Structure formats: structure tokens, C-alpha cells
């Protein structure tokens, strides 16, 4: 029933990129088994949304997340690099690009992307907050396993010093020590 509603909305407003993106979100949110079967539809829906709104970096990051969740690291990197060509200050794009390179085992590119994200401070797109929020433990463990945690920790410590009111940054650094 829900799938039909999203499809009807897309049929009624075929030139509204949100309808295509919503269809992609819907398919991507299904269980991993169903999502694997639906991945071509997910990919097509995001491709349509991007075609209708090529400057919309969020559609590209959604497509990248879908690609990454299906093991398509190259596809995720392609979407994210395109998003970052549009907006180099898109912190979520840098965080996700770092994550994609982590998934692909490319330490130097992962580190470069994550460090770039940690430099970005915008009200609704804070690179430090995004880096620390979702999958922080996984990122910390990856960098520690690669003997590269010190660079990330130092970047977080610089941000904590610049932003003393943001106690959550110092808390994240302390949490990372235990991982």
C-alpha cells in the first residue's frame, strides 16, 4: 500500500524530484534481503531525482548511501565526488566520502575526506557533529587499526579548543579512548 502511494505521487508529479527521491528512500529502507532485490529500482529512482535536480547534493548523498549499503563503493564515491564538485562545503558529503573510502580500504583518501569534514562548521551541516554522530565508533576503530587515530584525534581536539561550549566534542574524544 505504501509503495503504491509513493508510485502514484510520482506519476501525478513526474517532474518533482522529491517524488523520485522518496521512491528511492522507500525501497532503500526495506530489509536488506528485499533491498538487495530492489536495488536496481533504488538506483533508478535516485538517478531520476538527480536528473530532475542535478544540483541537489542531498539526492546524491542518498544515492551514495544506497550504493554503499549494497557494496558498490565505486558508485558511492562517484555520487559523493559529484556532490562535492557542486558544494565543497557539504560536510555530510565529506563524511560519507570518508566512509566510502573506509569501506574500500583506502586509508589515505578516507583520512583526507574525514579531516576535510572536521574543518567545516555550518549551522545545519557541522562536519564534527556529523563525524561524531553516526558510526563514530566504527570510524575510531578503523583509524586506530590503521595507526592513524592520532591525526583524527588532534583535529577533534583543535575543534574542542575552538568551541569550548560544545562539550560533546570533548566527550566524544574521551569515549574514543575506550574503543
Beta strands, then each sheet from edge to edge (+ up, - down):
end
